[in-house]
Amino acid sequence: MALSSACLCATQAQGTLILSPISASQRCKSGSLCVPKFASGVFDYGLQCETLKRSTPTKSRFSAGLTVRVSVAVEGAPARADRSQLKADLLAVVAGLDRGLVADEADAFAANAAALKLEAAADAPQLPEDLDKLQGRWRLVFSSGFGSGSYGGQRPGPSIARSPLSLGSVYQRIDVATRELDNIVDLRVLAPWPLPALEVTATLAHSFELAGGSKIRLIFTNTYVKPAGGLSQIPAFGLPRLPQFGSGNVSRGMGEFETTYLDEDFRISRGDRGELRIFVKV
């Protein structure tokens, strides 16, 4: 129910519970429920309850033994939108943008606006309390760093139009026990005709440490390349540093990113230069 005041007077008539809005200074004989100004939520209360805190549903016993659950929405209350719907809206915005490779300025603006709505609907994760939620393999679905027409990173590397590389799937693999984070990238390296394209999987390995709040600091360790397709029998080998596809600024082998939204299967991070990245768990 929508209320213009933040208090309810609860009365009974012929077995029916009647809730009537009253001001905070008024009282009623049977009992009242008062919530903080502009609060909203679902509350459990008894008729002899004088006040009720919003933080957690609280049950109060009284002589009749009746506990009533009431959904209260005070006019002007900043209710949080459904997160599942906000996640679906964000994924709809970035769908068809090929991880951001074909996004223009308007697409990047729309993606950022949708991400901000989801970030506002939940408290920012705190580390190490929420560290376990980062565990696992995450697929990159959007990066604003690709909007520059390159592959992103502190030193973006060659323009996509001129690059012999064709970007496939991009993943982050996070092991919270060993404090390791790997960016895993599937690539096709174009070759002159009549040679076939070379398919490889590049792993950019990092260790990480907590940098306070929801920030993580990365320390680059190595790059490994594993041929795929017809050359999959060739073992992985090391390479010089490649452009970063899922992390922040890694000049001098270090970088930071902040996790601004995190749940069991969805993650938003922002790099130390403001890059927006959206991941889903696989």
C-alpha positions as CSV (number, residue, x, y, z in Angstrom):
1,M,0.0,0.0,0.0
2,A,1.2,3.5,-0.7
3,L,1.1,5.9,2.3
4,S,1.5,9.6,2.7
5,S,2.6,9.1,6.3
6,A,5.0,6.7,7.8
7,C,2.7,5.2,10.5
8,L,-0.2,2.8,10.5
9,C,-2.9,2.3,13.1
10,A,-3.9,-1.3,13.3
11,T,-7.5,-2.2,14.5
12,Q,-9.7,-5.2,14.3
13,A,-13.4,-5.3,13.3
14,Q,-15.3,-8.6,13.1
15,G,-12.1,-10.5,12.7
16,T,-10.7,-8.2,9.9
17,L,-7.5,-6.3,10.3
18,I,-7.8,-2.7,9.3
19,L,-4.7,-0.5,8.7
20,S,-5.2,3.2,8.7
21,P,-2.5,5.9,8.0
22,I,-1.8,8.2,10.9
23,S,0.9,10.8,11.7
24,A,3.9,9.9,13.8
25,S,2.5,12.0,16.7
26,Q,-0.8,10.2,16.8
27,R,-1.5,7.0,18.7
28,C,-4.3,4.4,18.5
29,K,-5.6,2.1,21.3
30,S,-4.9,-1.2,19.7
31,G,-1.4,-0.6,18.5
32,S,0.5,1.1,15.8
33,L,3.4,0.5,13.4
34,C,5.9,3.3,12.6
35,V,8.7,3.0,10.1
36,P,11.4,5.6,9.3
37,K,10.5,8.4,6.9
38,F,10.5,7.3,3.3
39,A,11.1,3.6,4.3
40,S,9.5,0.8,2.4
41,G,9.6,-3.0,2.6
42,V,7.9,-6.1,4.1
43,F,7.3,-6.2,7.8
44,D,6.1,-8.7,10.4
45,Y,4.4,-7.1,13.4
46,G,1.8,-7.6,16.2
47,L,-1.0,-5.3,17.1
48,Q,0.7,-4.3,20.4
49,C,3.9,-3.3,18.7
50,E,4.6,0.4,19.1
51,T,7.5,0.8,16.7
52,L,9.3,-1.5,14.3
53,K,12.8,-1.3,12.8
54,R,13.0,-1.7,9.1
55,S,16.4,-3.4,9.0
56,T,15.1,-6.9,9.6
57,P,11.6,-8.4,9.8
58,T,10.7,-8.6,13.5
59,K,8.0,-10.6,15.1
60,S,6.3,-9.3,18.2
61,R,4.0,-11.5,20.3
62,F,0.9,-10.2,21.9
63,S,-2.1,-11.6,23.7
64,A,-4.0,-12.7,20.6
65,G,-0.9,-14.5,19.3
66,L,-1.4,-13.0,15.8
67,T,1.5,-11.9,13.7
68,V,0.7,-9.9,10.5
69,R,3.0,-9.5,7.5
70,V,2.4,-6.2,5.7
71,S,4.1,-4.7,2.6
72,V,4.6,-1.0,3.2
73,A,5.6,1.4,0.4
74,V,5.7,5.1,1.6
75,E,5.2,7.7,-1.1
76,G,8.6,9.0,-2.2
77,A,10.5,5.9,-1.1
78,P,13.4,5.1,-3.4
79,A,12.5,1.4,-3.9
80,R,15.2,-0.7,-5.5
81,A,14.2,-2.3,-8.8
82,D,14.3,-6.0,-9.4
83,R,17.9,-7.0,-10.0
84,S,17.0,-9.9,-12.3
85,Q,15.2,-7.5,-14.5
86,L,18.0,-5.0,-14.4
87,K,20.5,-7.7,-15.4
88,A,18.3,-8.7,-18.3
89,D,18.0,-5.1,-19.4
90,L,21.8,-4.7,-19.3
91,L,22.4,-7.9,-21.3
92,A,19.8,-6.7,-23.8
93,V,21.6,-3.4,-24.3
94,V,25.0,-5.1,-25.0
95,A,23.6,-8.0,-27.1
96,G,24.8,-7.8,-30.7
97,L,27.8,-5.5,-29.8
98,D,30.3,-8.4,-30.1
99,R,31.8,-7.8,-26.6
100,G,31.9,-4.1,-27.5
101,L,34.0,-4.5,-30.6
102,V,31.3,-2.9,-32.8
103,A,29.9,-0.5,-30.2
104,D,29.8,3.2,-31.0
105,E,29.7,6.1,-28.5
106,A,25.9,5.9,-28.2
107,D,26.1,2.1,-27.5
108,A,28.8,2.6,-24.8
109,F,26.7,5.4,-23.2
110,A,23.6,3.1,-23.1
111,A,25.6,0.2,-21.6
112,N,27.1,2.4,-18.9
113,A,23.7,3.8,-18.0
114,A,22.2,0.3,-17.7
115,A,25.2,-0.8,-15.6
116,L,24.8,2.2,-13.3
117,K,21.2,1.2,-12.6
118,L,22.2,-2.3,-11.6
119,E,25.1,-1.0,-9.5
120,A,22.6,1.3,-7.7
121,A,20.3,-1.6,-6.9
122,A,22.8,-3.4,-4.7
123,D,25.4,-2.6,-2.1
124,A,29.0,-2.6,-3.5
125,P,30.7,-5.9,-2.7
126,Q,33.3,-5.7,0.1
127,L,36.5,-7.8,0.1
128,P,37.5,-10.1,1.6
129,E,33.9,-10.7,2.8
130,D,32.6,-11.3,-0.7
131,L,35.8,-12.8,-2.1
132,D,34.4,-16.3,-2.5
133,K,31.8,-15.0,-5.0
134,L,34.6,-14.2,-7.4
135,Q,35.7,-17.8,-7.6
136,G,35.3,-19.5,-11.0
137,R,35.4,-18.9,-14.7
138,W,33.7,-15.7,-16.0
139,R,32.9,-14.9,-19.7
140,L,33.3,-11.4,-20.9
141,V,30.1,-10.1,-22.5
142,F,31.1,-6.4,-22.9
143,S,34.1,-4.2,-22.5
144,S,34.0,-0.4,-23.2
145,G,37.8,-0.7,-23.8
146,F,37.0,-2.2,-27.2
147,G,35.2,1.0,-28.3
148,S,38.4,2.7,-29.2
149,G,38.7,0.5,-32.3
150,S,41.5,-1.6,-30.7
151,Y,41.7,-4.4,-28.2
152,G,41.9,-2.2,-25.2
153,G,44.4,-2.1,-22.4
154,Q,46.9,0.6,-21.3
155,R,48.8,0.2,-24.6
156,P,45.8,-0.8,-26.8
157,G,47.9,-2.4,-29.6
158,P,47.0,-2.5,-33.3
159,S,43.7,-1.2,-34.7
160,I,41.2,-4.0,-35.2
161,A,40.8,-3.1,-38.9
162,R,44.6,-3.6,-39.5
163,S,45.2,-6.5,-37.0
164,P,45.8,-10.0,-38.2
165,L,44.0,-11.2,-35.1
166,S,40.4,-12.2,-34.9
167,L,39.1,-12.2,-31.3
168,G,37.1,-15.1,-30.1
169,S,35.8,-15.8,-26.6
170,V,37.3,-14.0,-23.6
171,Y,37.3,-15.4,-20.1
172,Q,38.6,-14.6,-16.6
173,R,39.5,-17.5,-14.4
174,I,39.8,-16.5,-10.7
175,D,41.2,-18.7,-8.0
176,V,40.6,-17.0,-4.7
177,A,42.6,-19.7,-2.7
178,T,45.8,-19.1,-4.6
179,R,45.1,-15.4,-5.4
180,E,45.5,-16.0,-9.2
181,L,43.6,-14.3,-12.0
182,D,44.0,-15.4,-15.6
183,N,42.6,-13.7,-18.7
184,I,42.0,-16.4,-21.3
185,V,41.5,-15.3,-24.9
186,D,40.7,-17.4,-28.0
187,L,42.4,-16.0,-31.1
188,R,42.6,-16.7,-34.8
189,V,45.7,-15.5,-36.5
190,L,45.2,-14.8,-40.2
191,A,47.8,-16.1,-42.5
192,P,48.6,-15.4,-46.2
193,W,46.7,-17.5,-48.7
194,P,46.8,-20.5,-49.1
195,L,47.9,-21.1,-45.5
196,P,45.1,-21.7,-43.0
197,A,44.5,-19.4,-40.1
198,L,46.2,-20.3,-36.8
199,E,43.9,-20.9,-33.9
200,V,45.4,-20.3,-30.4
201,T,44.3,-19.8,-26.8
202,A,46.3,-17.1,-25.0
203,T,46.5,-17.1,-21.2
204,L,47.6,-13.9,-19.5
205,A,48.5,-14.9,-16.0
206,H,48.4,-12.7,-12.9
207,S,48.5,-12.9,-9.2
208,F,46.3,-10.5,-7.3
209,E,46.0,-8.8,-3.9
210,L,43.2,-6.9,-2.2
211,A,43.6,-3.2,-2.5
212,G,40.8,-2.1,-0.1
213,G,37.0,-1.9,-0.4
214,S,36.1,-3.7,-3.6
215,K,39.4,-3.1,-5.4
216,I,41.8,-5.7,-6.6
217,R,45.4,-5.1,-7.6
218,L,46.9,-7.3,-10.4
219,I,50.5,-8.3,-10.8
220,F,51.3,-9.6,-14.3
221,T,53.3,-12.9,-14.2
222,N,53.4,-14.4,-17.7
223,T,51.7,-15.0,-21.1
224,Y,51.2,-18.5,-22.4
225,V,49.9,-19.6,-25.8
226,K,48.4,-22.9,-26.6
227,P,47.8,-23.8,-30.3
228,A,44.3,-25.2,-31.0
229,G,42.6,-26.9,-33.9
230,G,44.9,-29.0,-36.0
231,L,48.0,-28.0,-34.0
232,S,46.5,-28.7,-30.6
233,Q,49.2,-31.3,-29.9
234,I,51.8,-28.6,-29.6
235,P,52.5,-27.7,-25.9
236,A,51.8,-24.3,-24.5
237,F,54.7,-21.8,-24.7
238,G,55.5,-18.4,-23.2
239,L,55.3,-15.1,-25.1
240,P,56.1,-11.4,-24.4
241,R,53.3,-9.5,-22.8
242,L,50.1,-9.1,-24.9
243,P,47.4,-6.4,-24.6
244,Q,45.1,-7.0,-21.7
245,F,41.6,-8.1,-22.6
246,G,39.8,-8.1,-19.2
247,S,41.8,-6.1,-16.7
248,G,42.8,-2.6,-16.0
249,N,46.0,-0.6,-16.6
250,V,48.9,-3.1,-16.5
251,S,51.8,-0.8,-17.4
252,R,54.9,-1.8,-15.4
253,G,53.2,-5.2,-14.8
254,M,50.5,-3.9,-12.3
255,G,47.0,-2.7,-12.5
256,E,43.7,-2.3,-10.5
257,F,40.1,-2.8,-11.1
258,E,37.0,-2.4,-8.9
259,T,34.2,-4.8,-8.7
260,T,31.1,-2.6,-8.6
261,Y,28.4,-5.3,-8.8
262,L,28.7,-9.0,-7.8
263,D,26.3,-11.9,-7.3
264,E,26.4,-15.6,-7.9
265,D,26.4,-15.4,-11.7
266,F,26.9,-11.7,-12.8
267,R,29.7,-9.3,-12.3
268,I,30.5,-5.7,-13.2
269,S,34.0,-4.3,-12.9
270,R,35.6,-0.9,-13.7
271,G,39.2,-0.5,-14.5
272,D,41.6,2.1,-13.1
273,R,40.9,4.2,-16.3
274,G,37.2,3.8,-16.0
275,E,36.7,0.9,-18.4
276,L,33.4,-0.9,-17.9
277,R,33.5,-4.7,-18.2
278,I,30.6,-7.1,-17.8
279,F,31.0,-10.8,-17.0
280,V,28.7,-13.7,-16.6
281,K,29.8,-16.9,-14.8
282,V,30.1,-20.1,-16.8
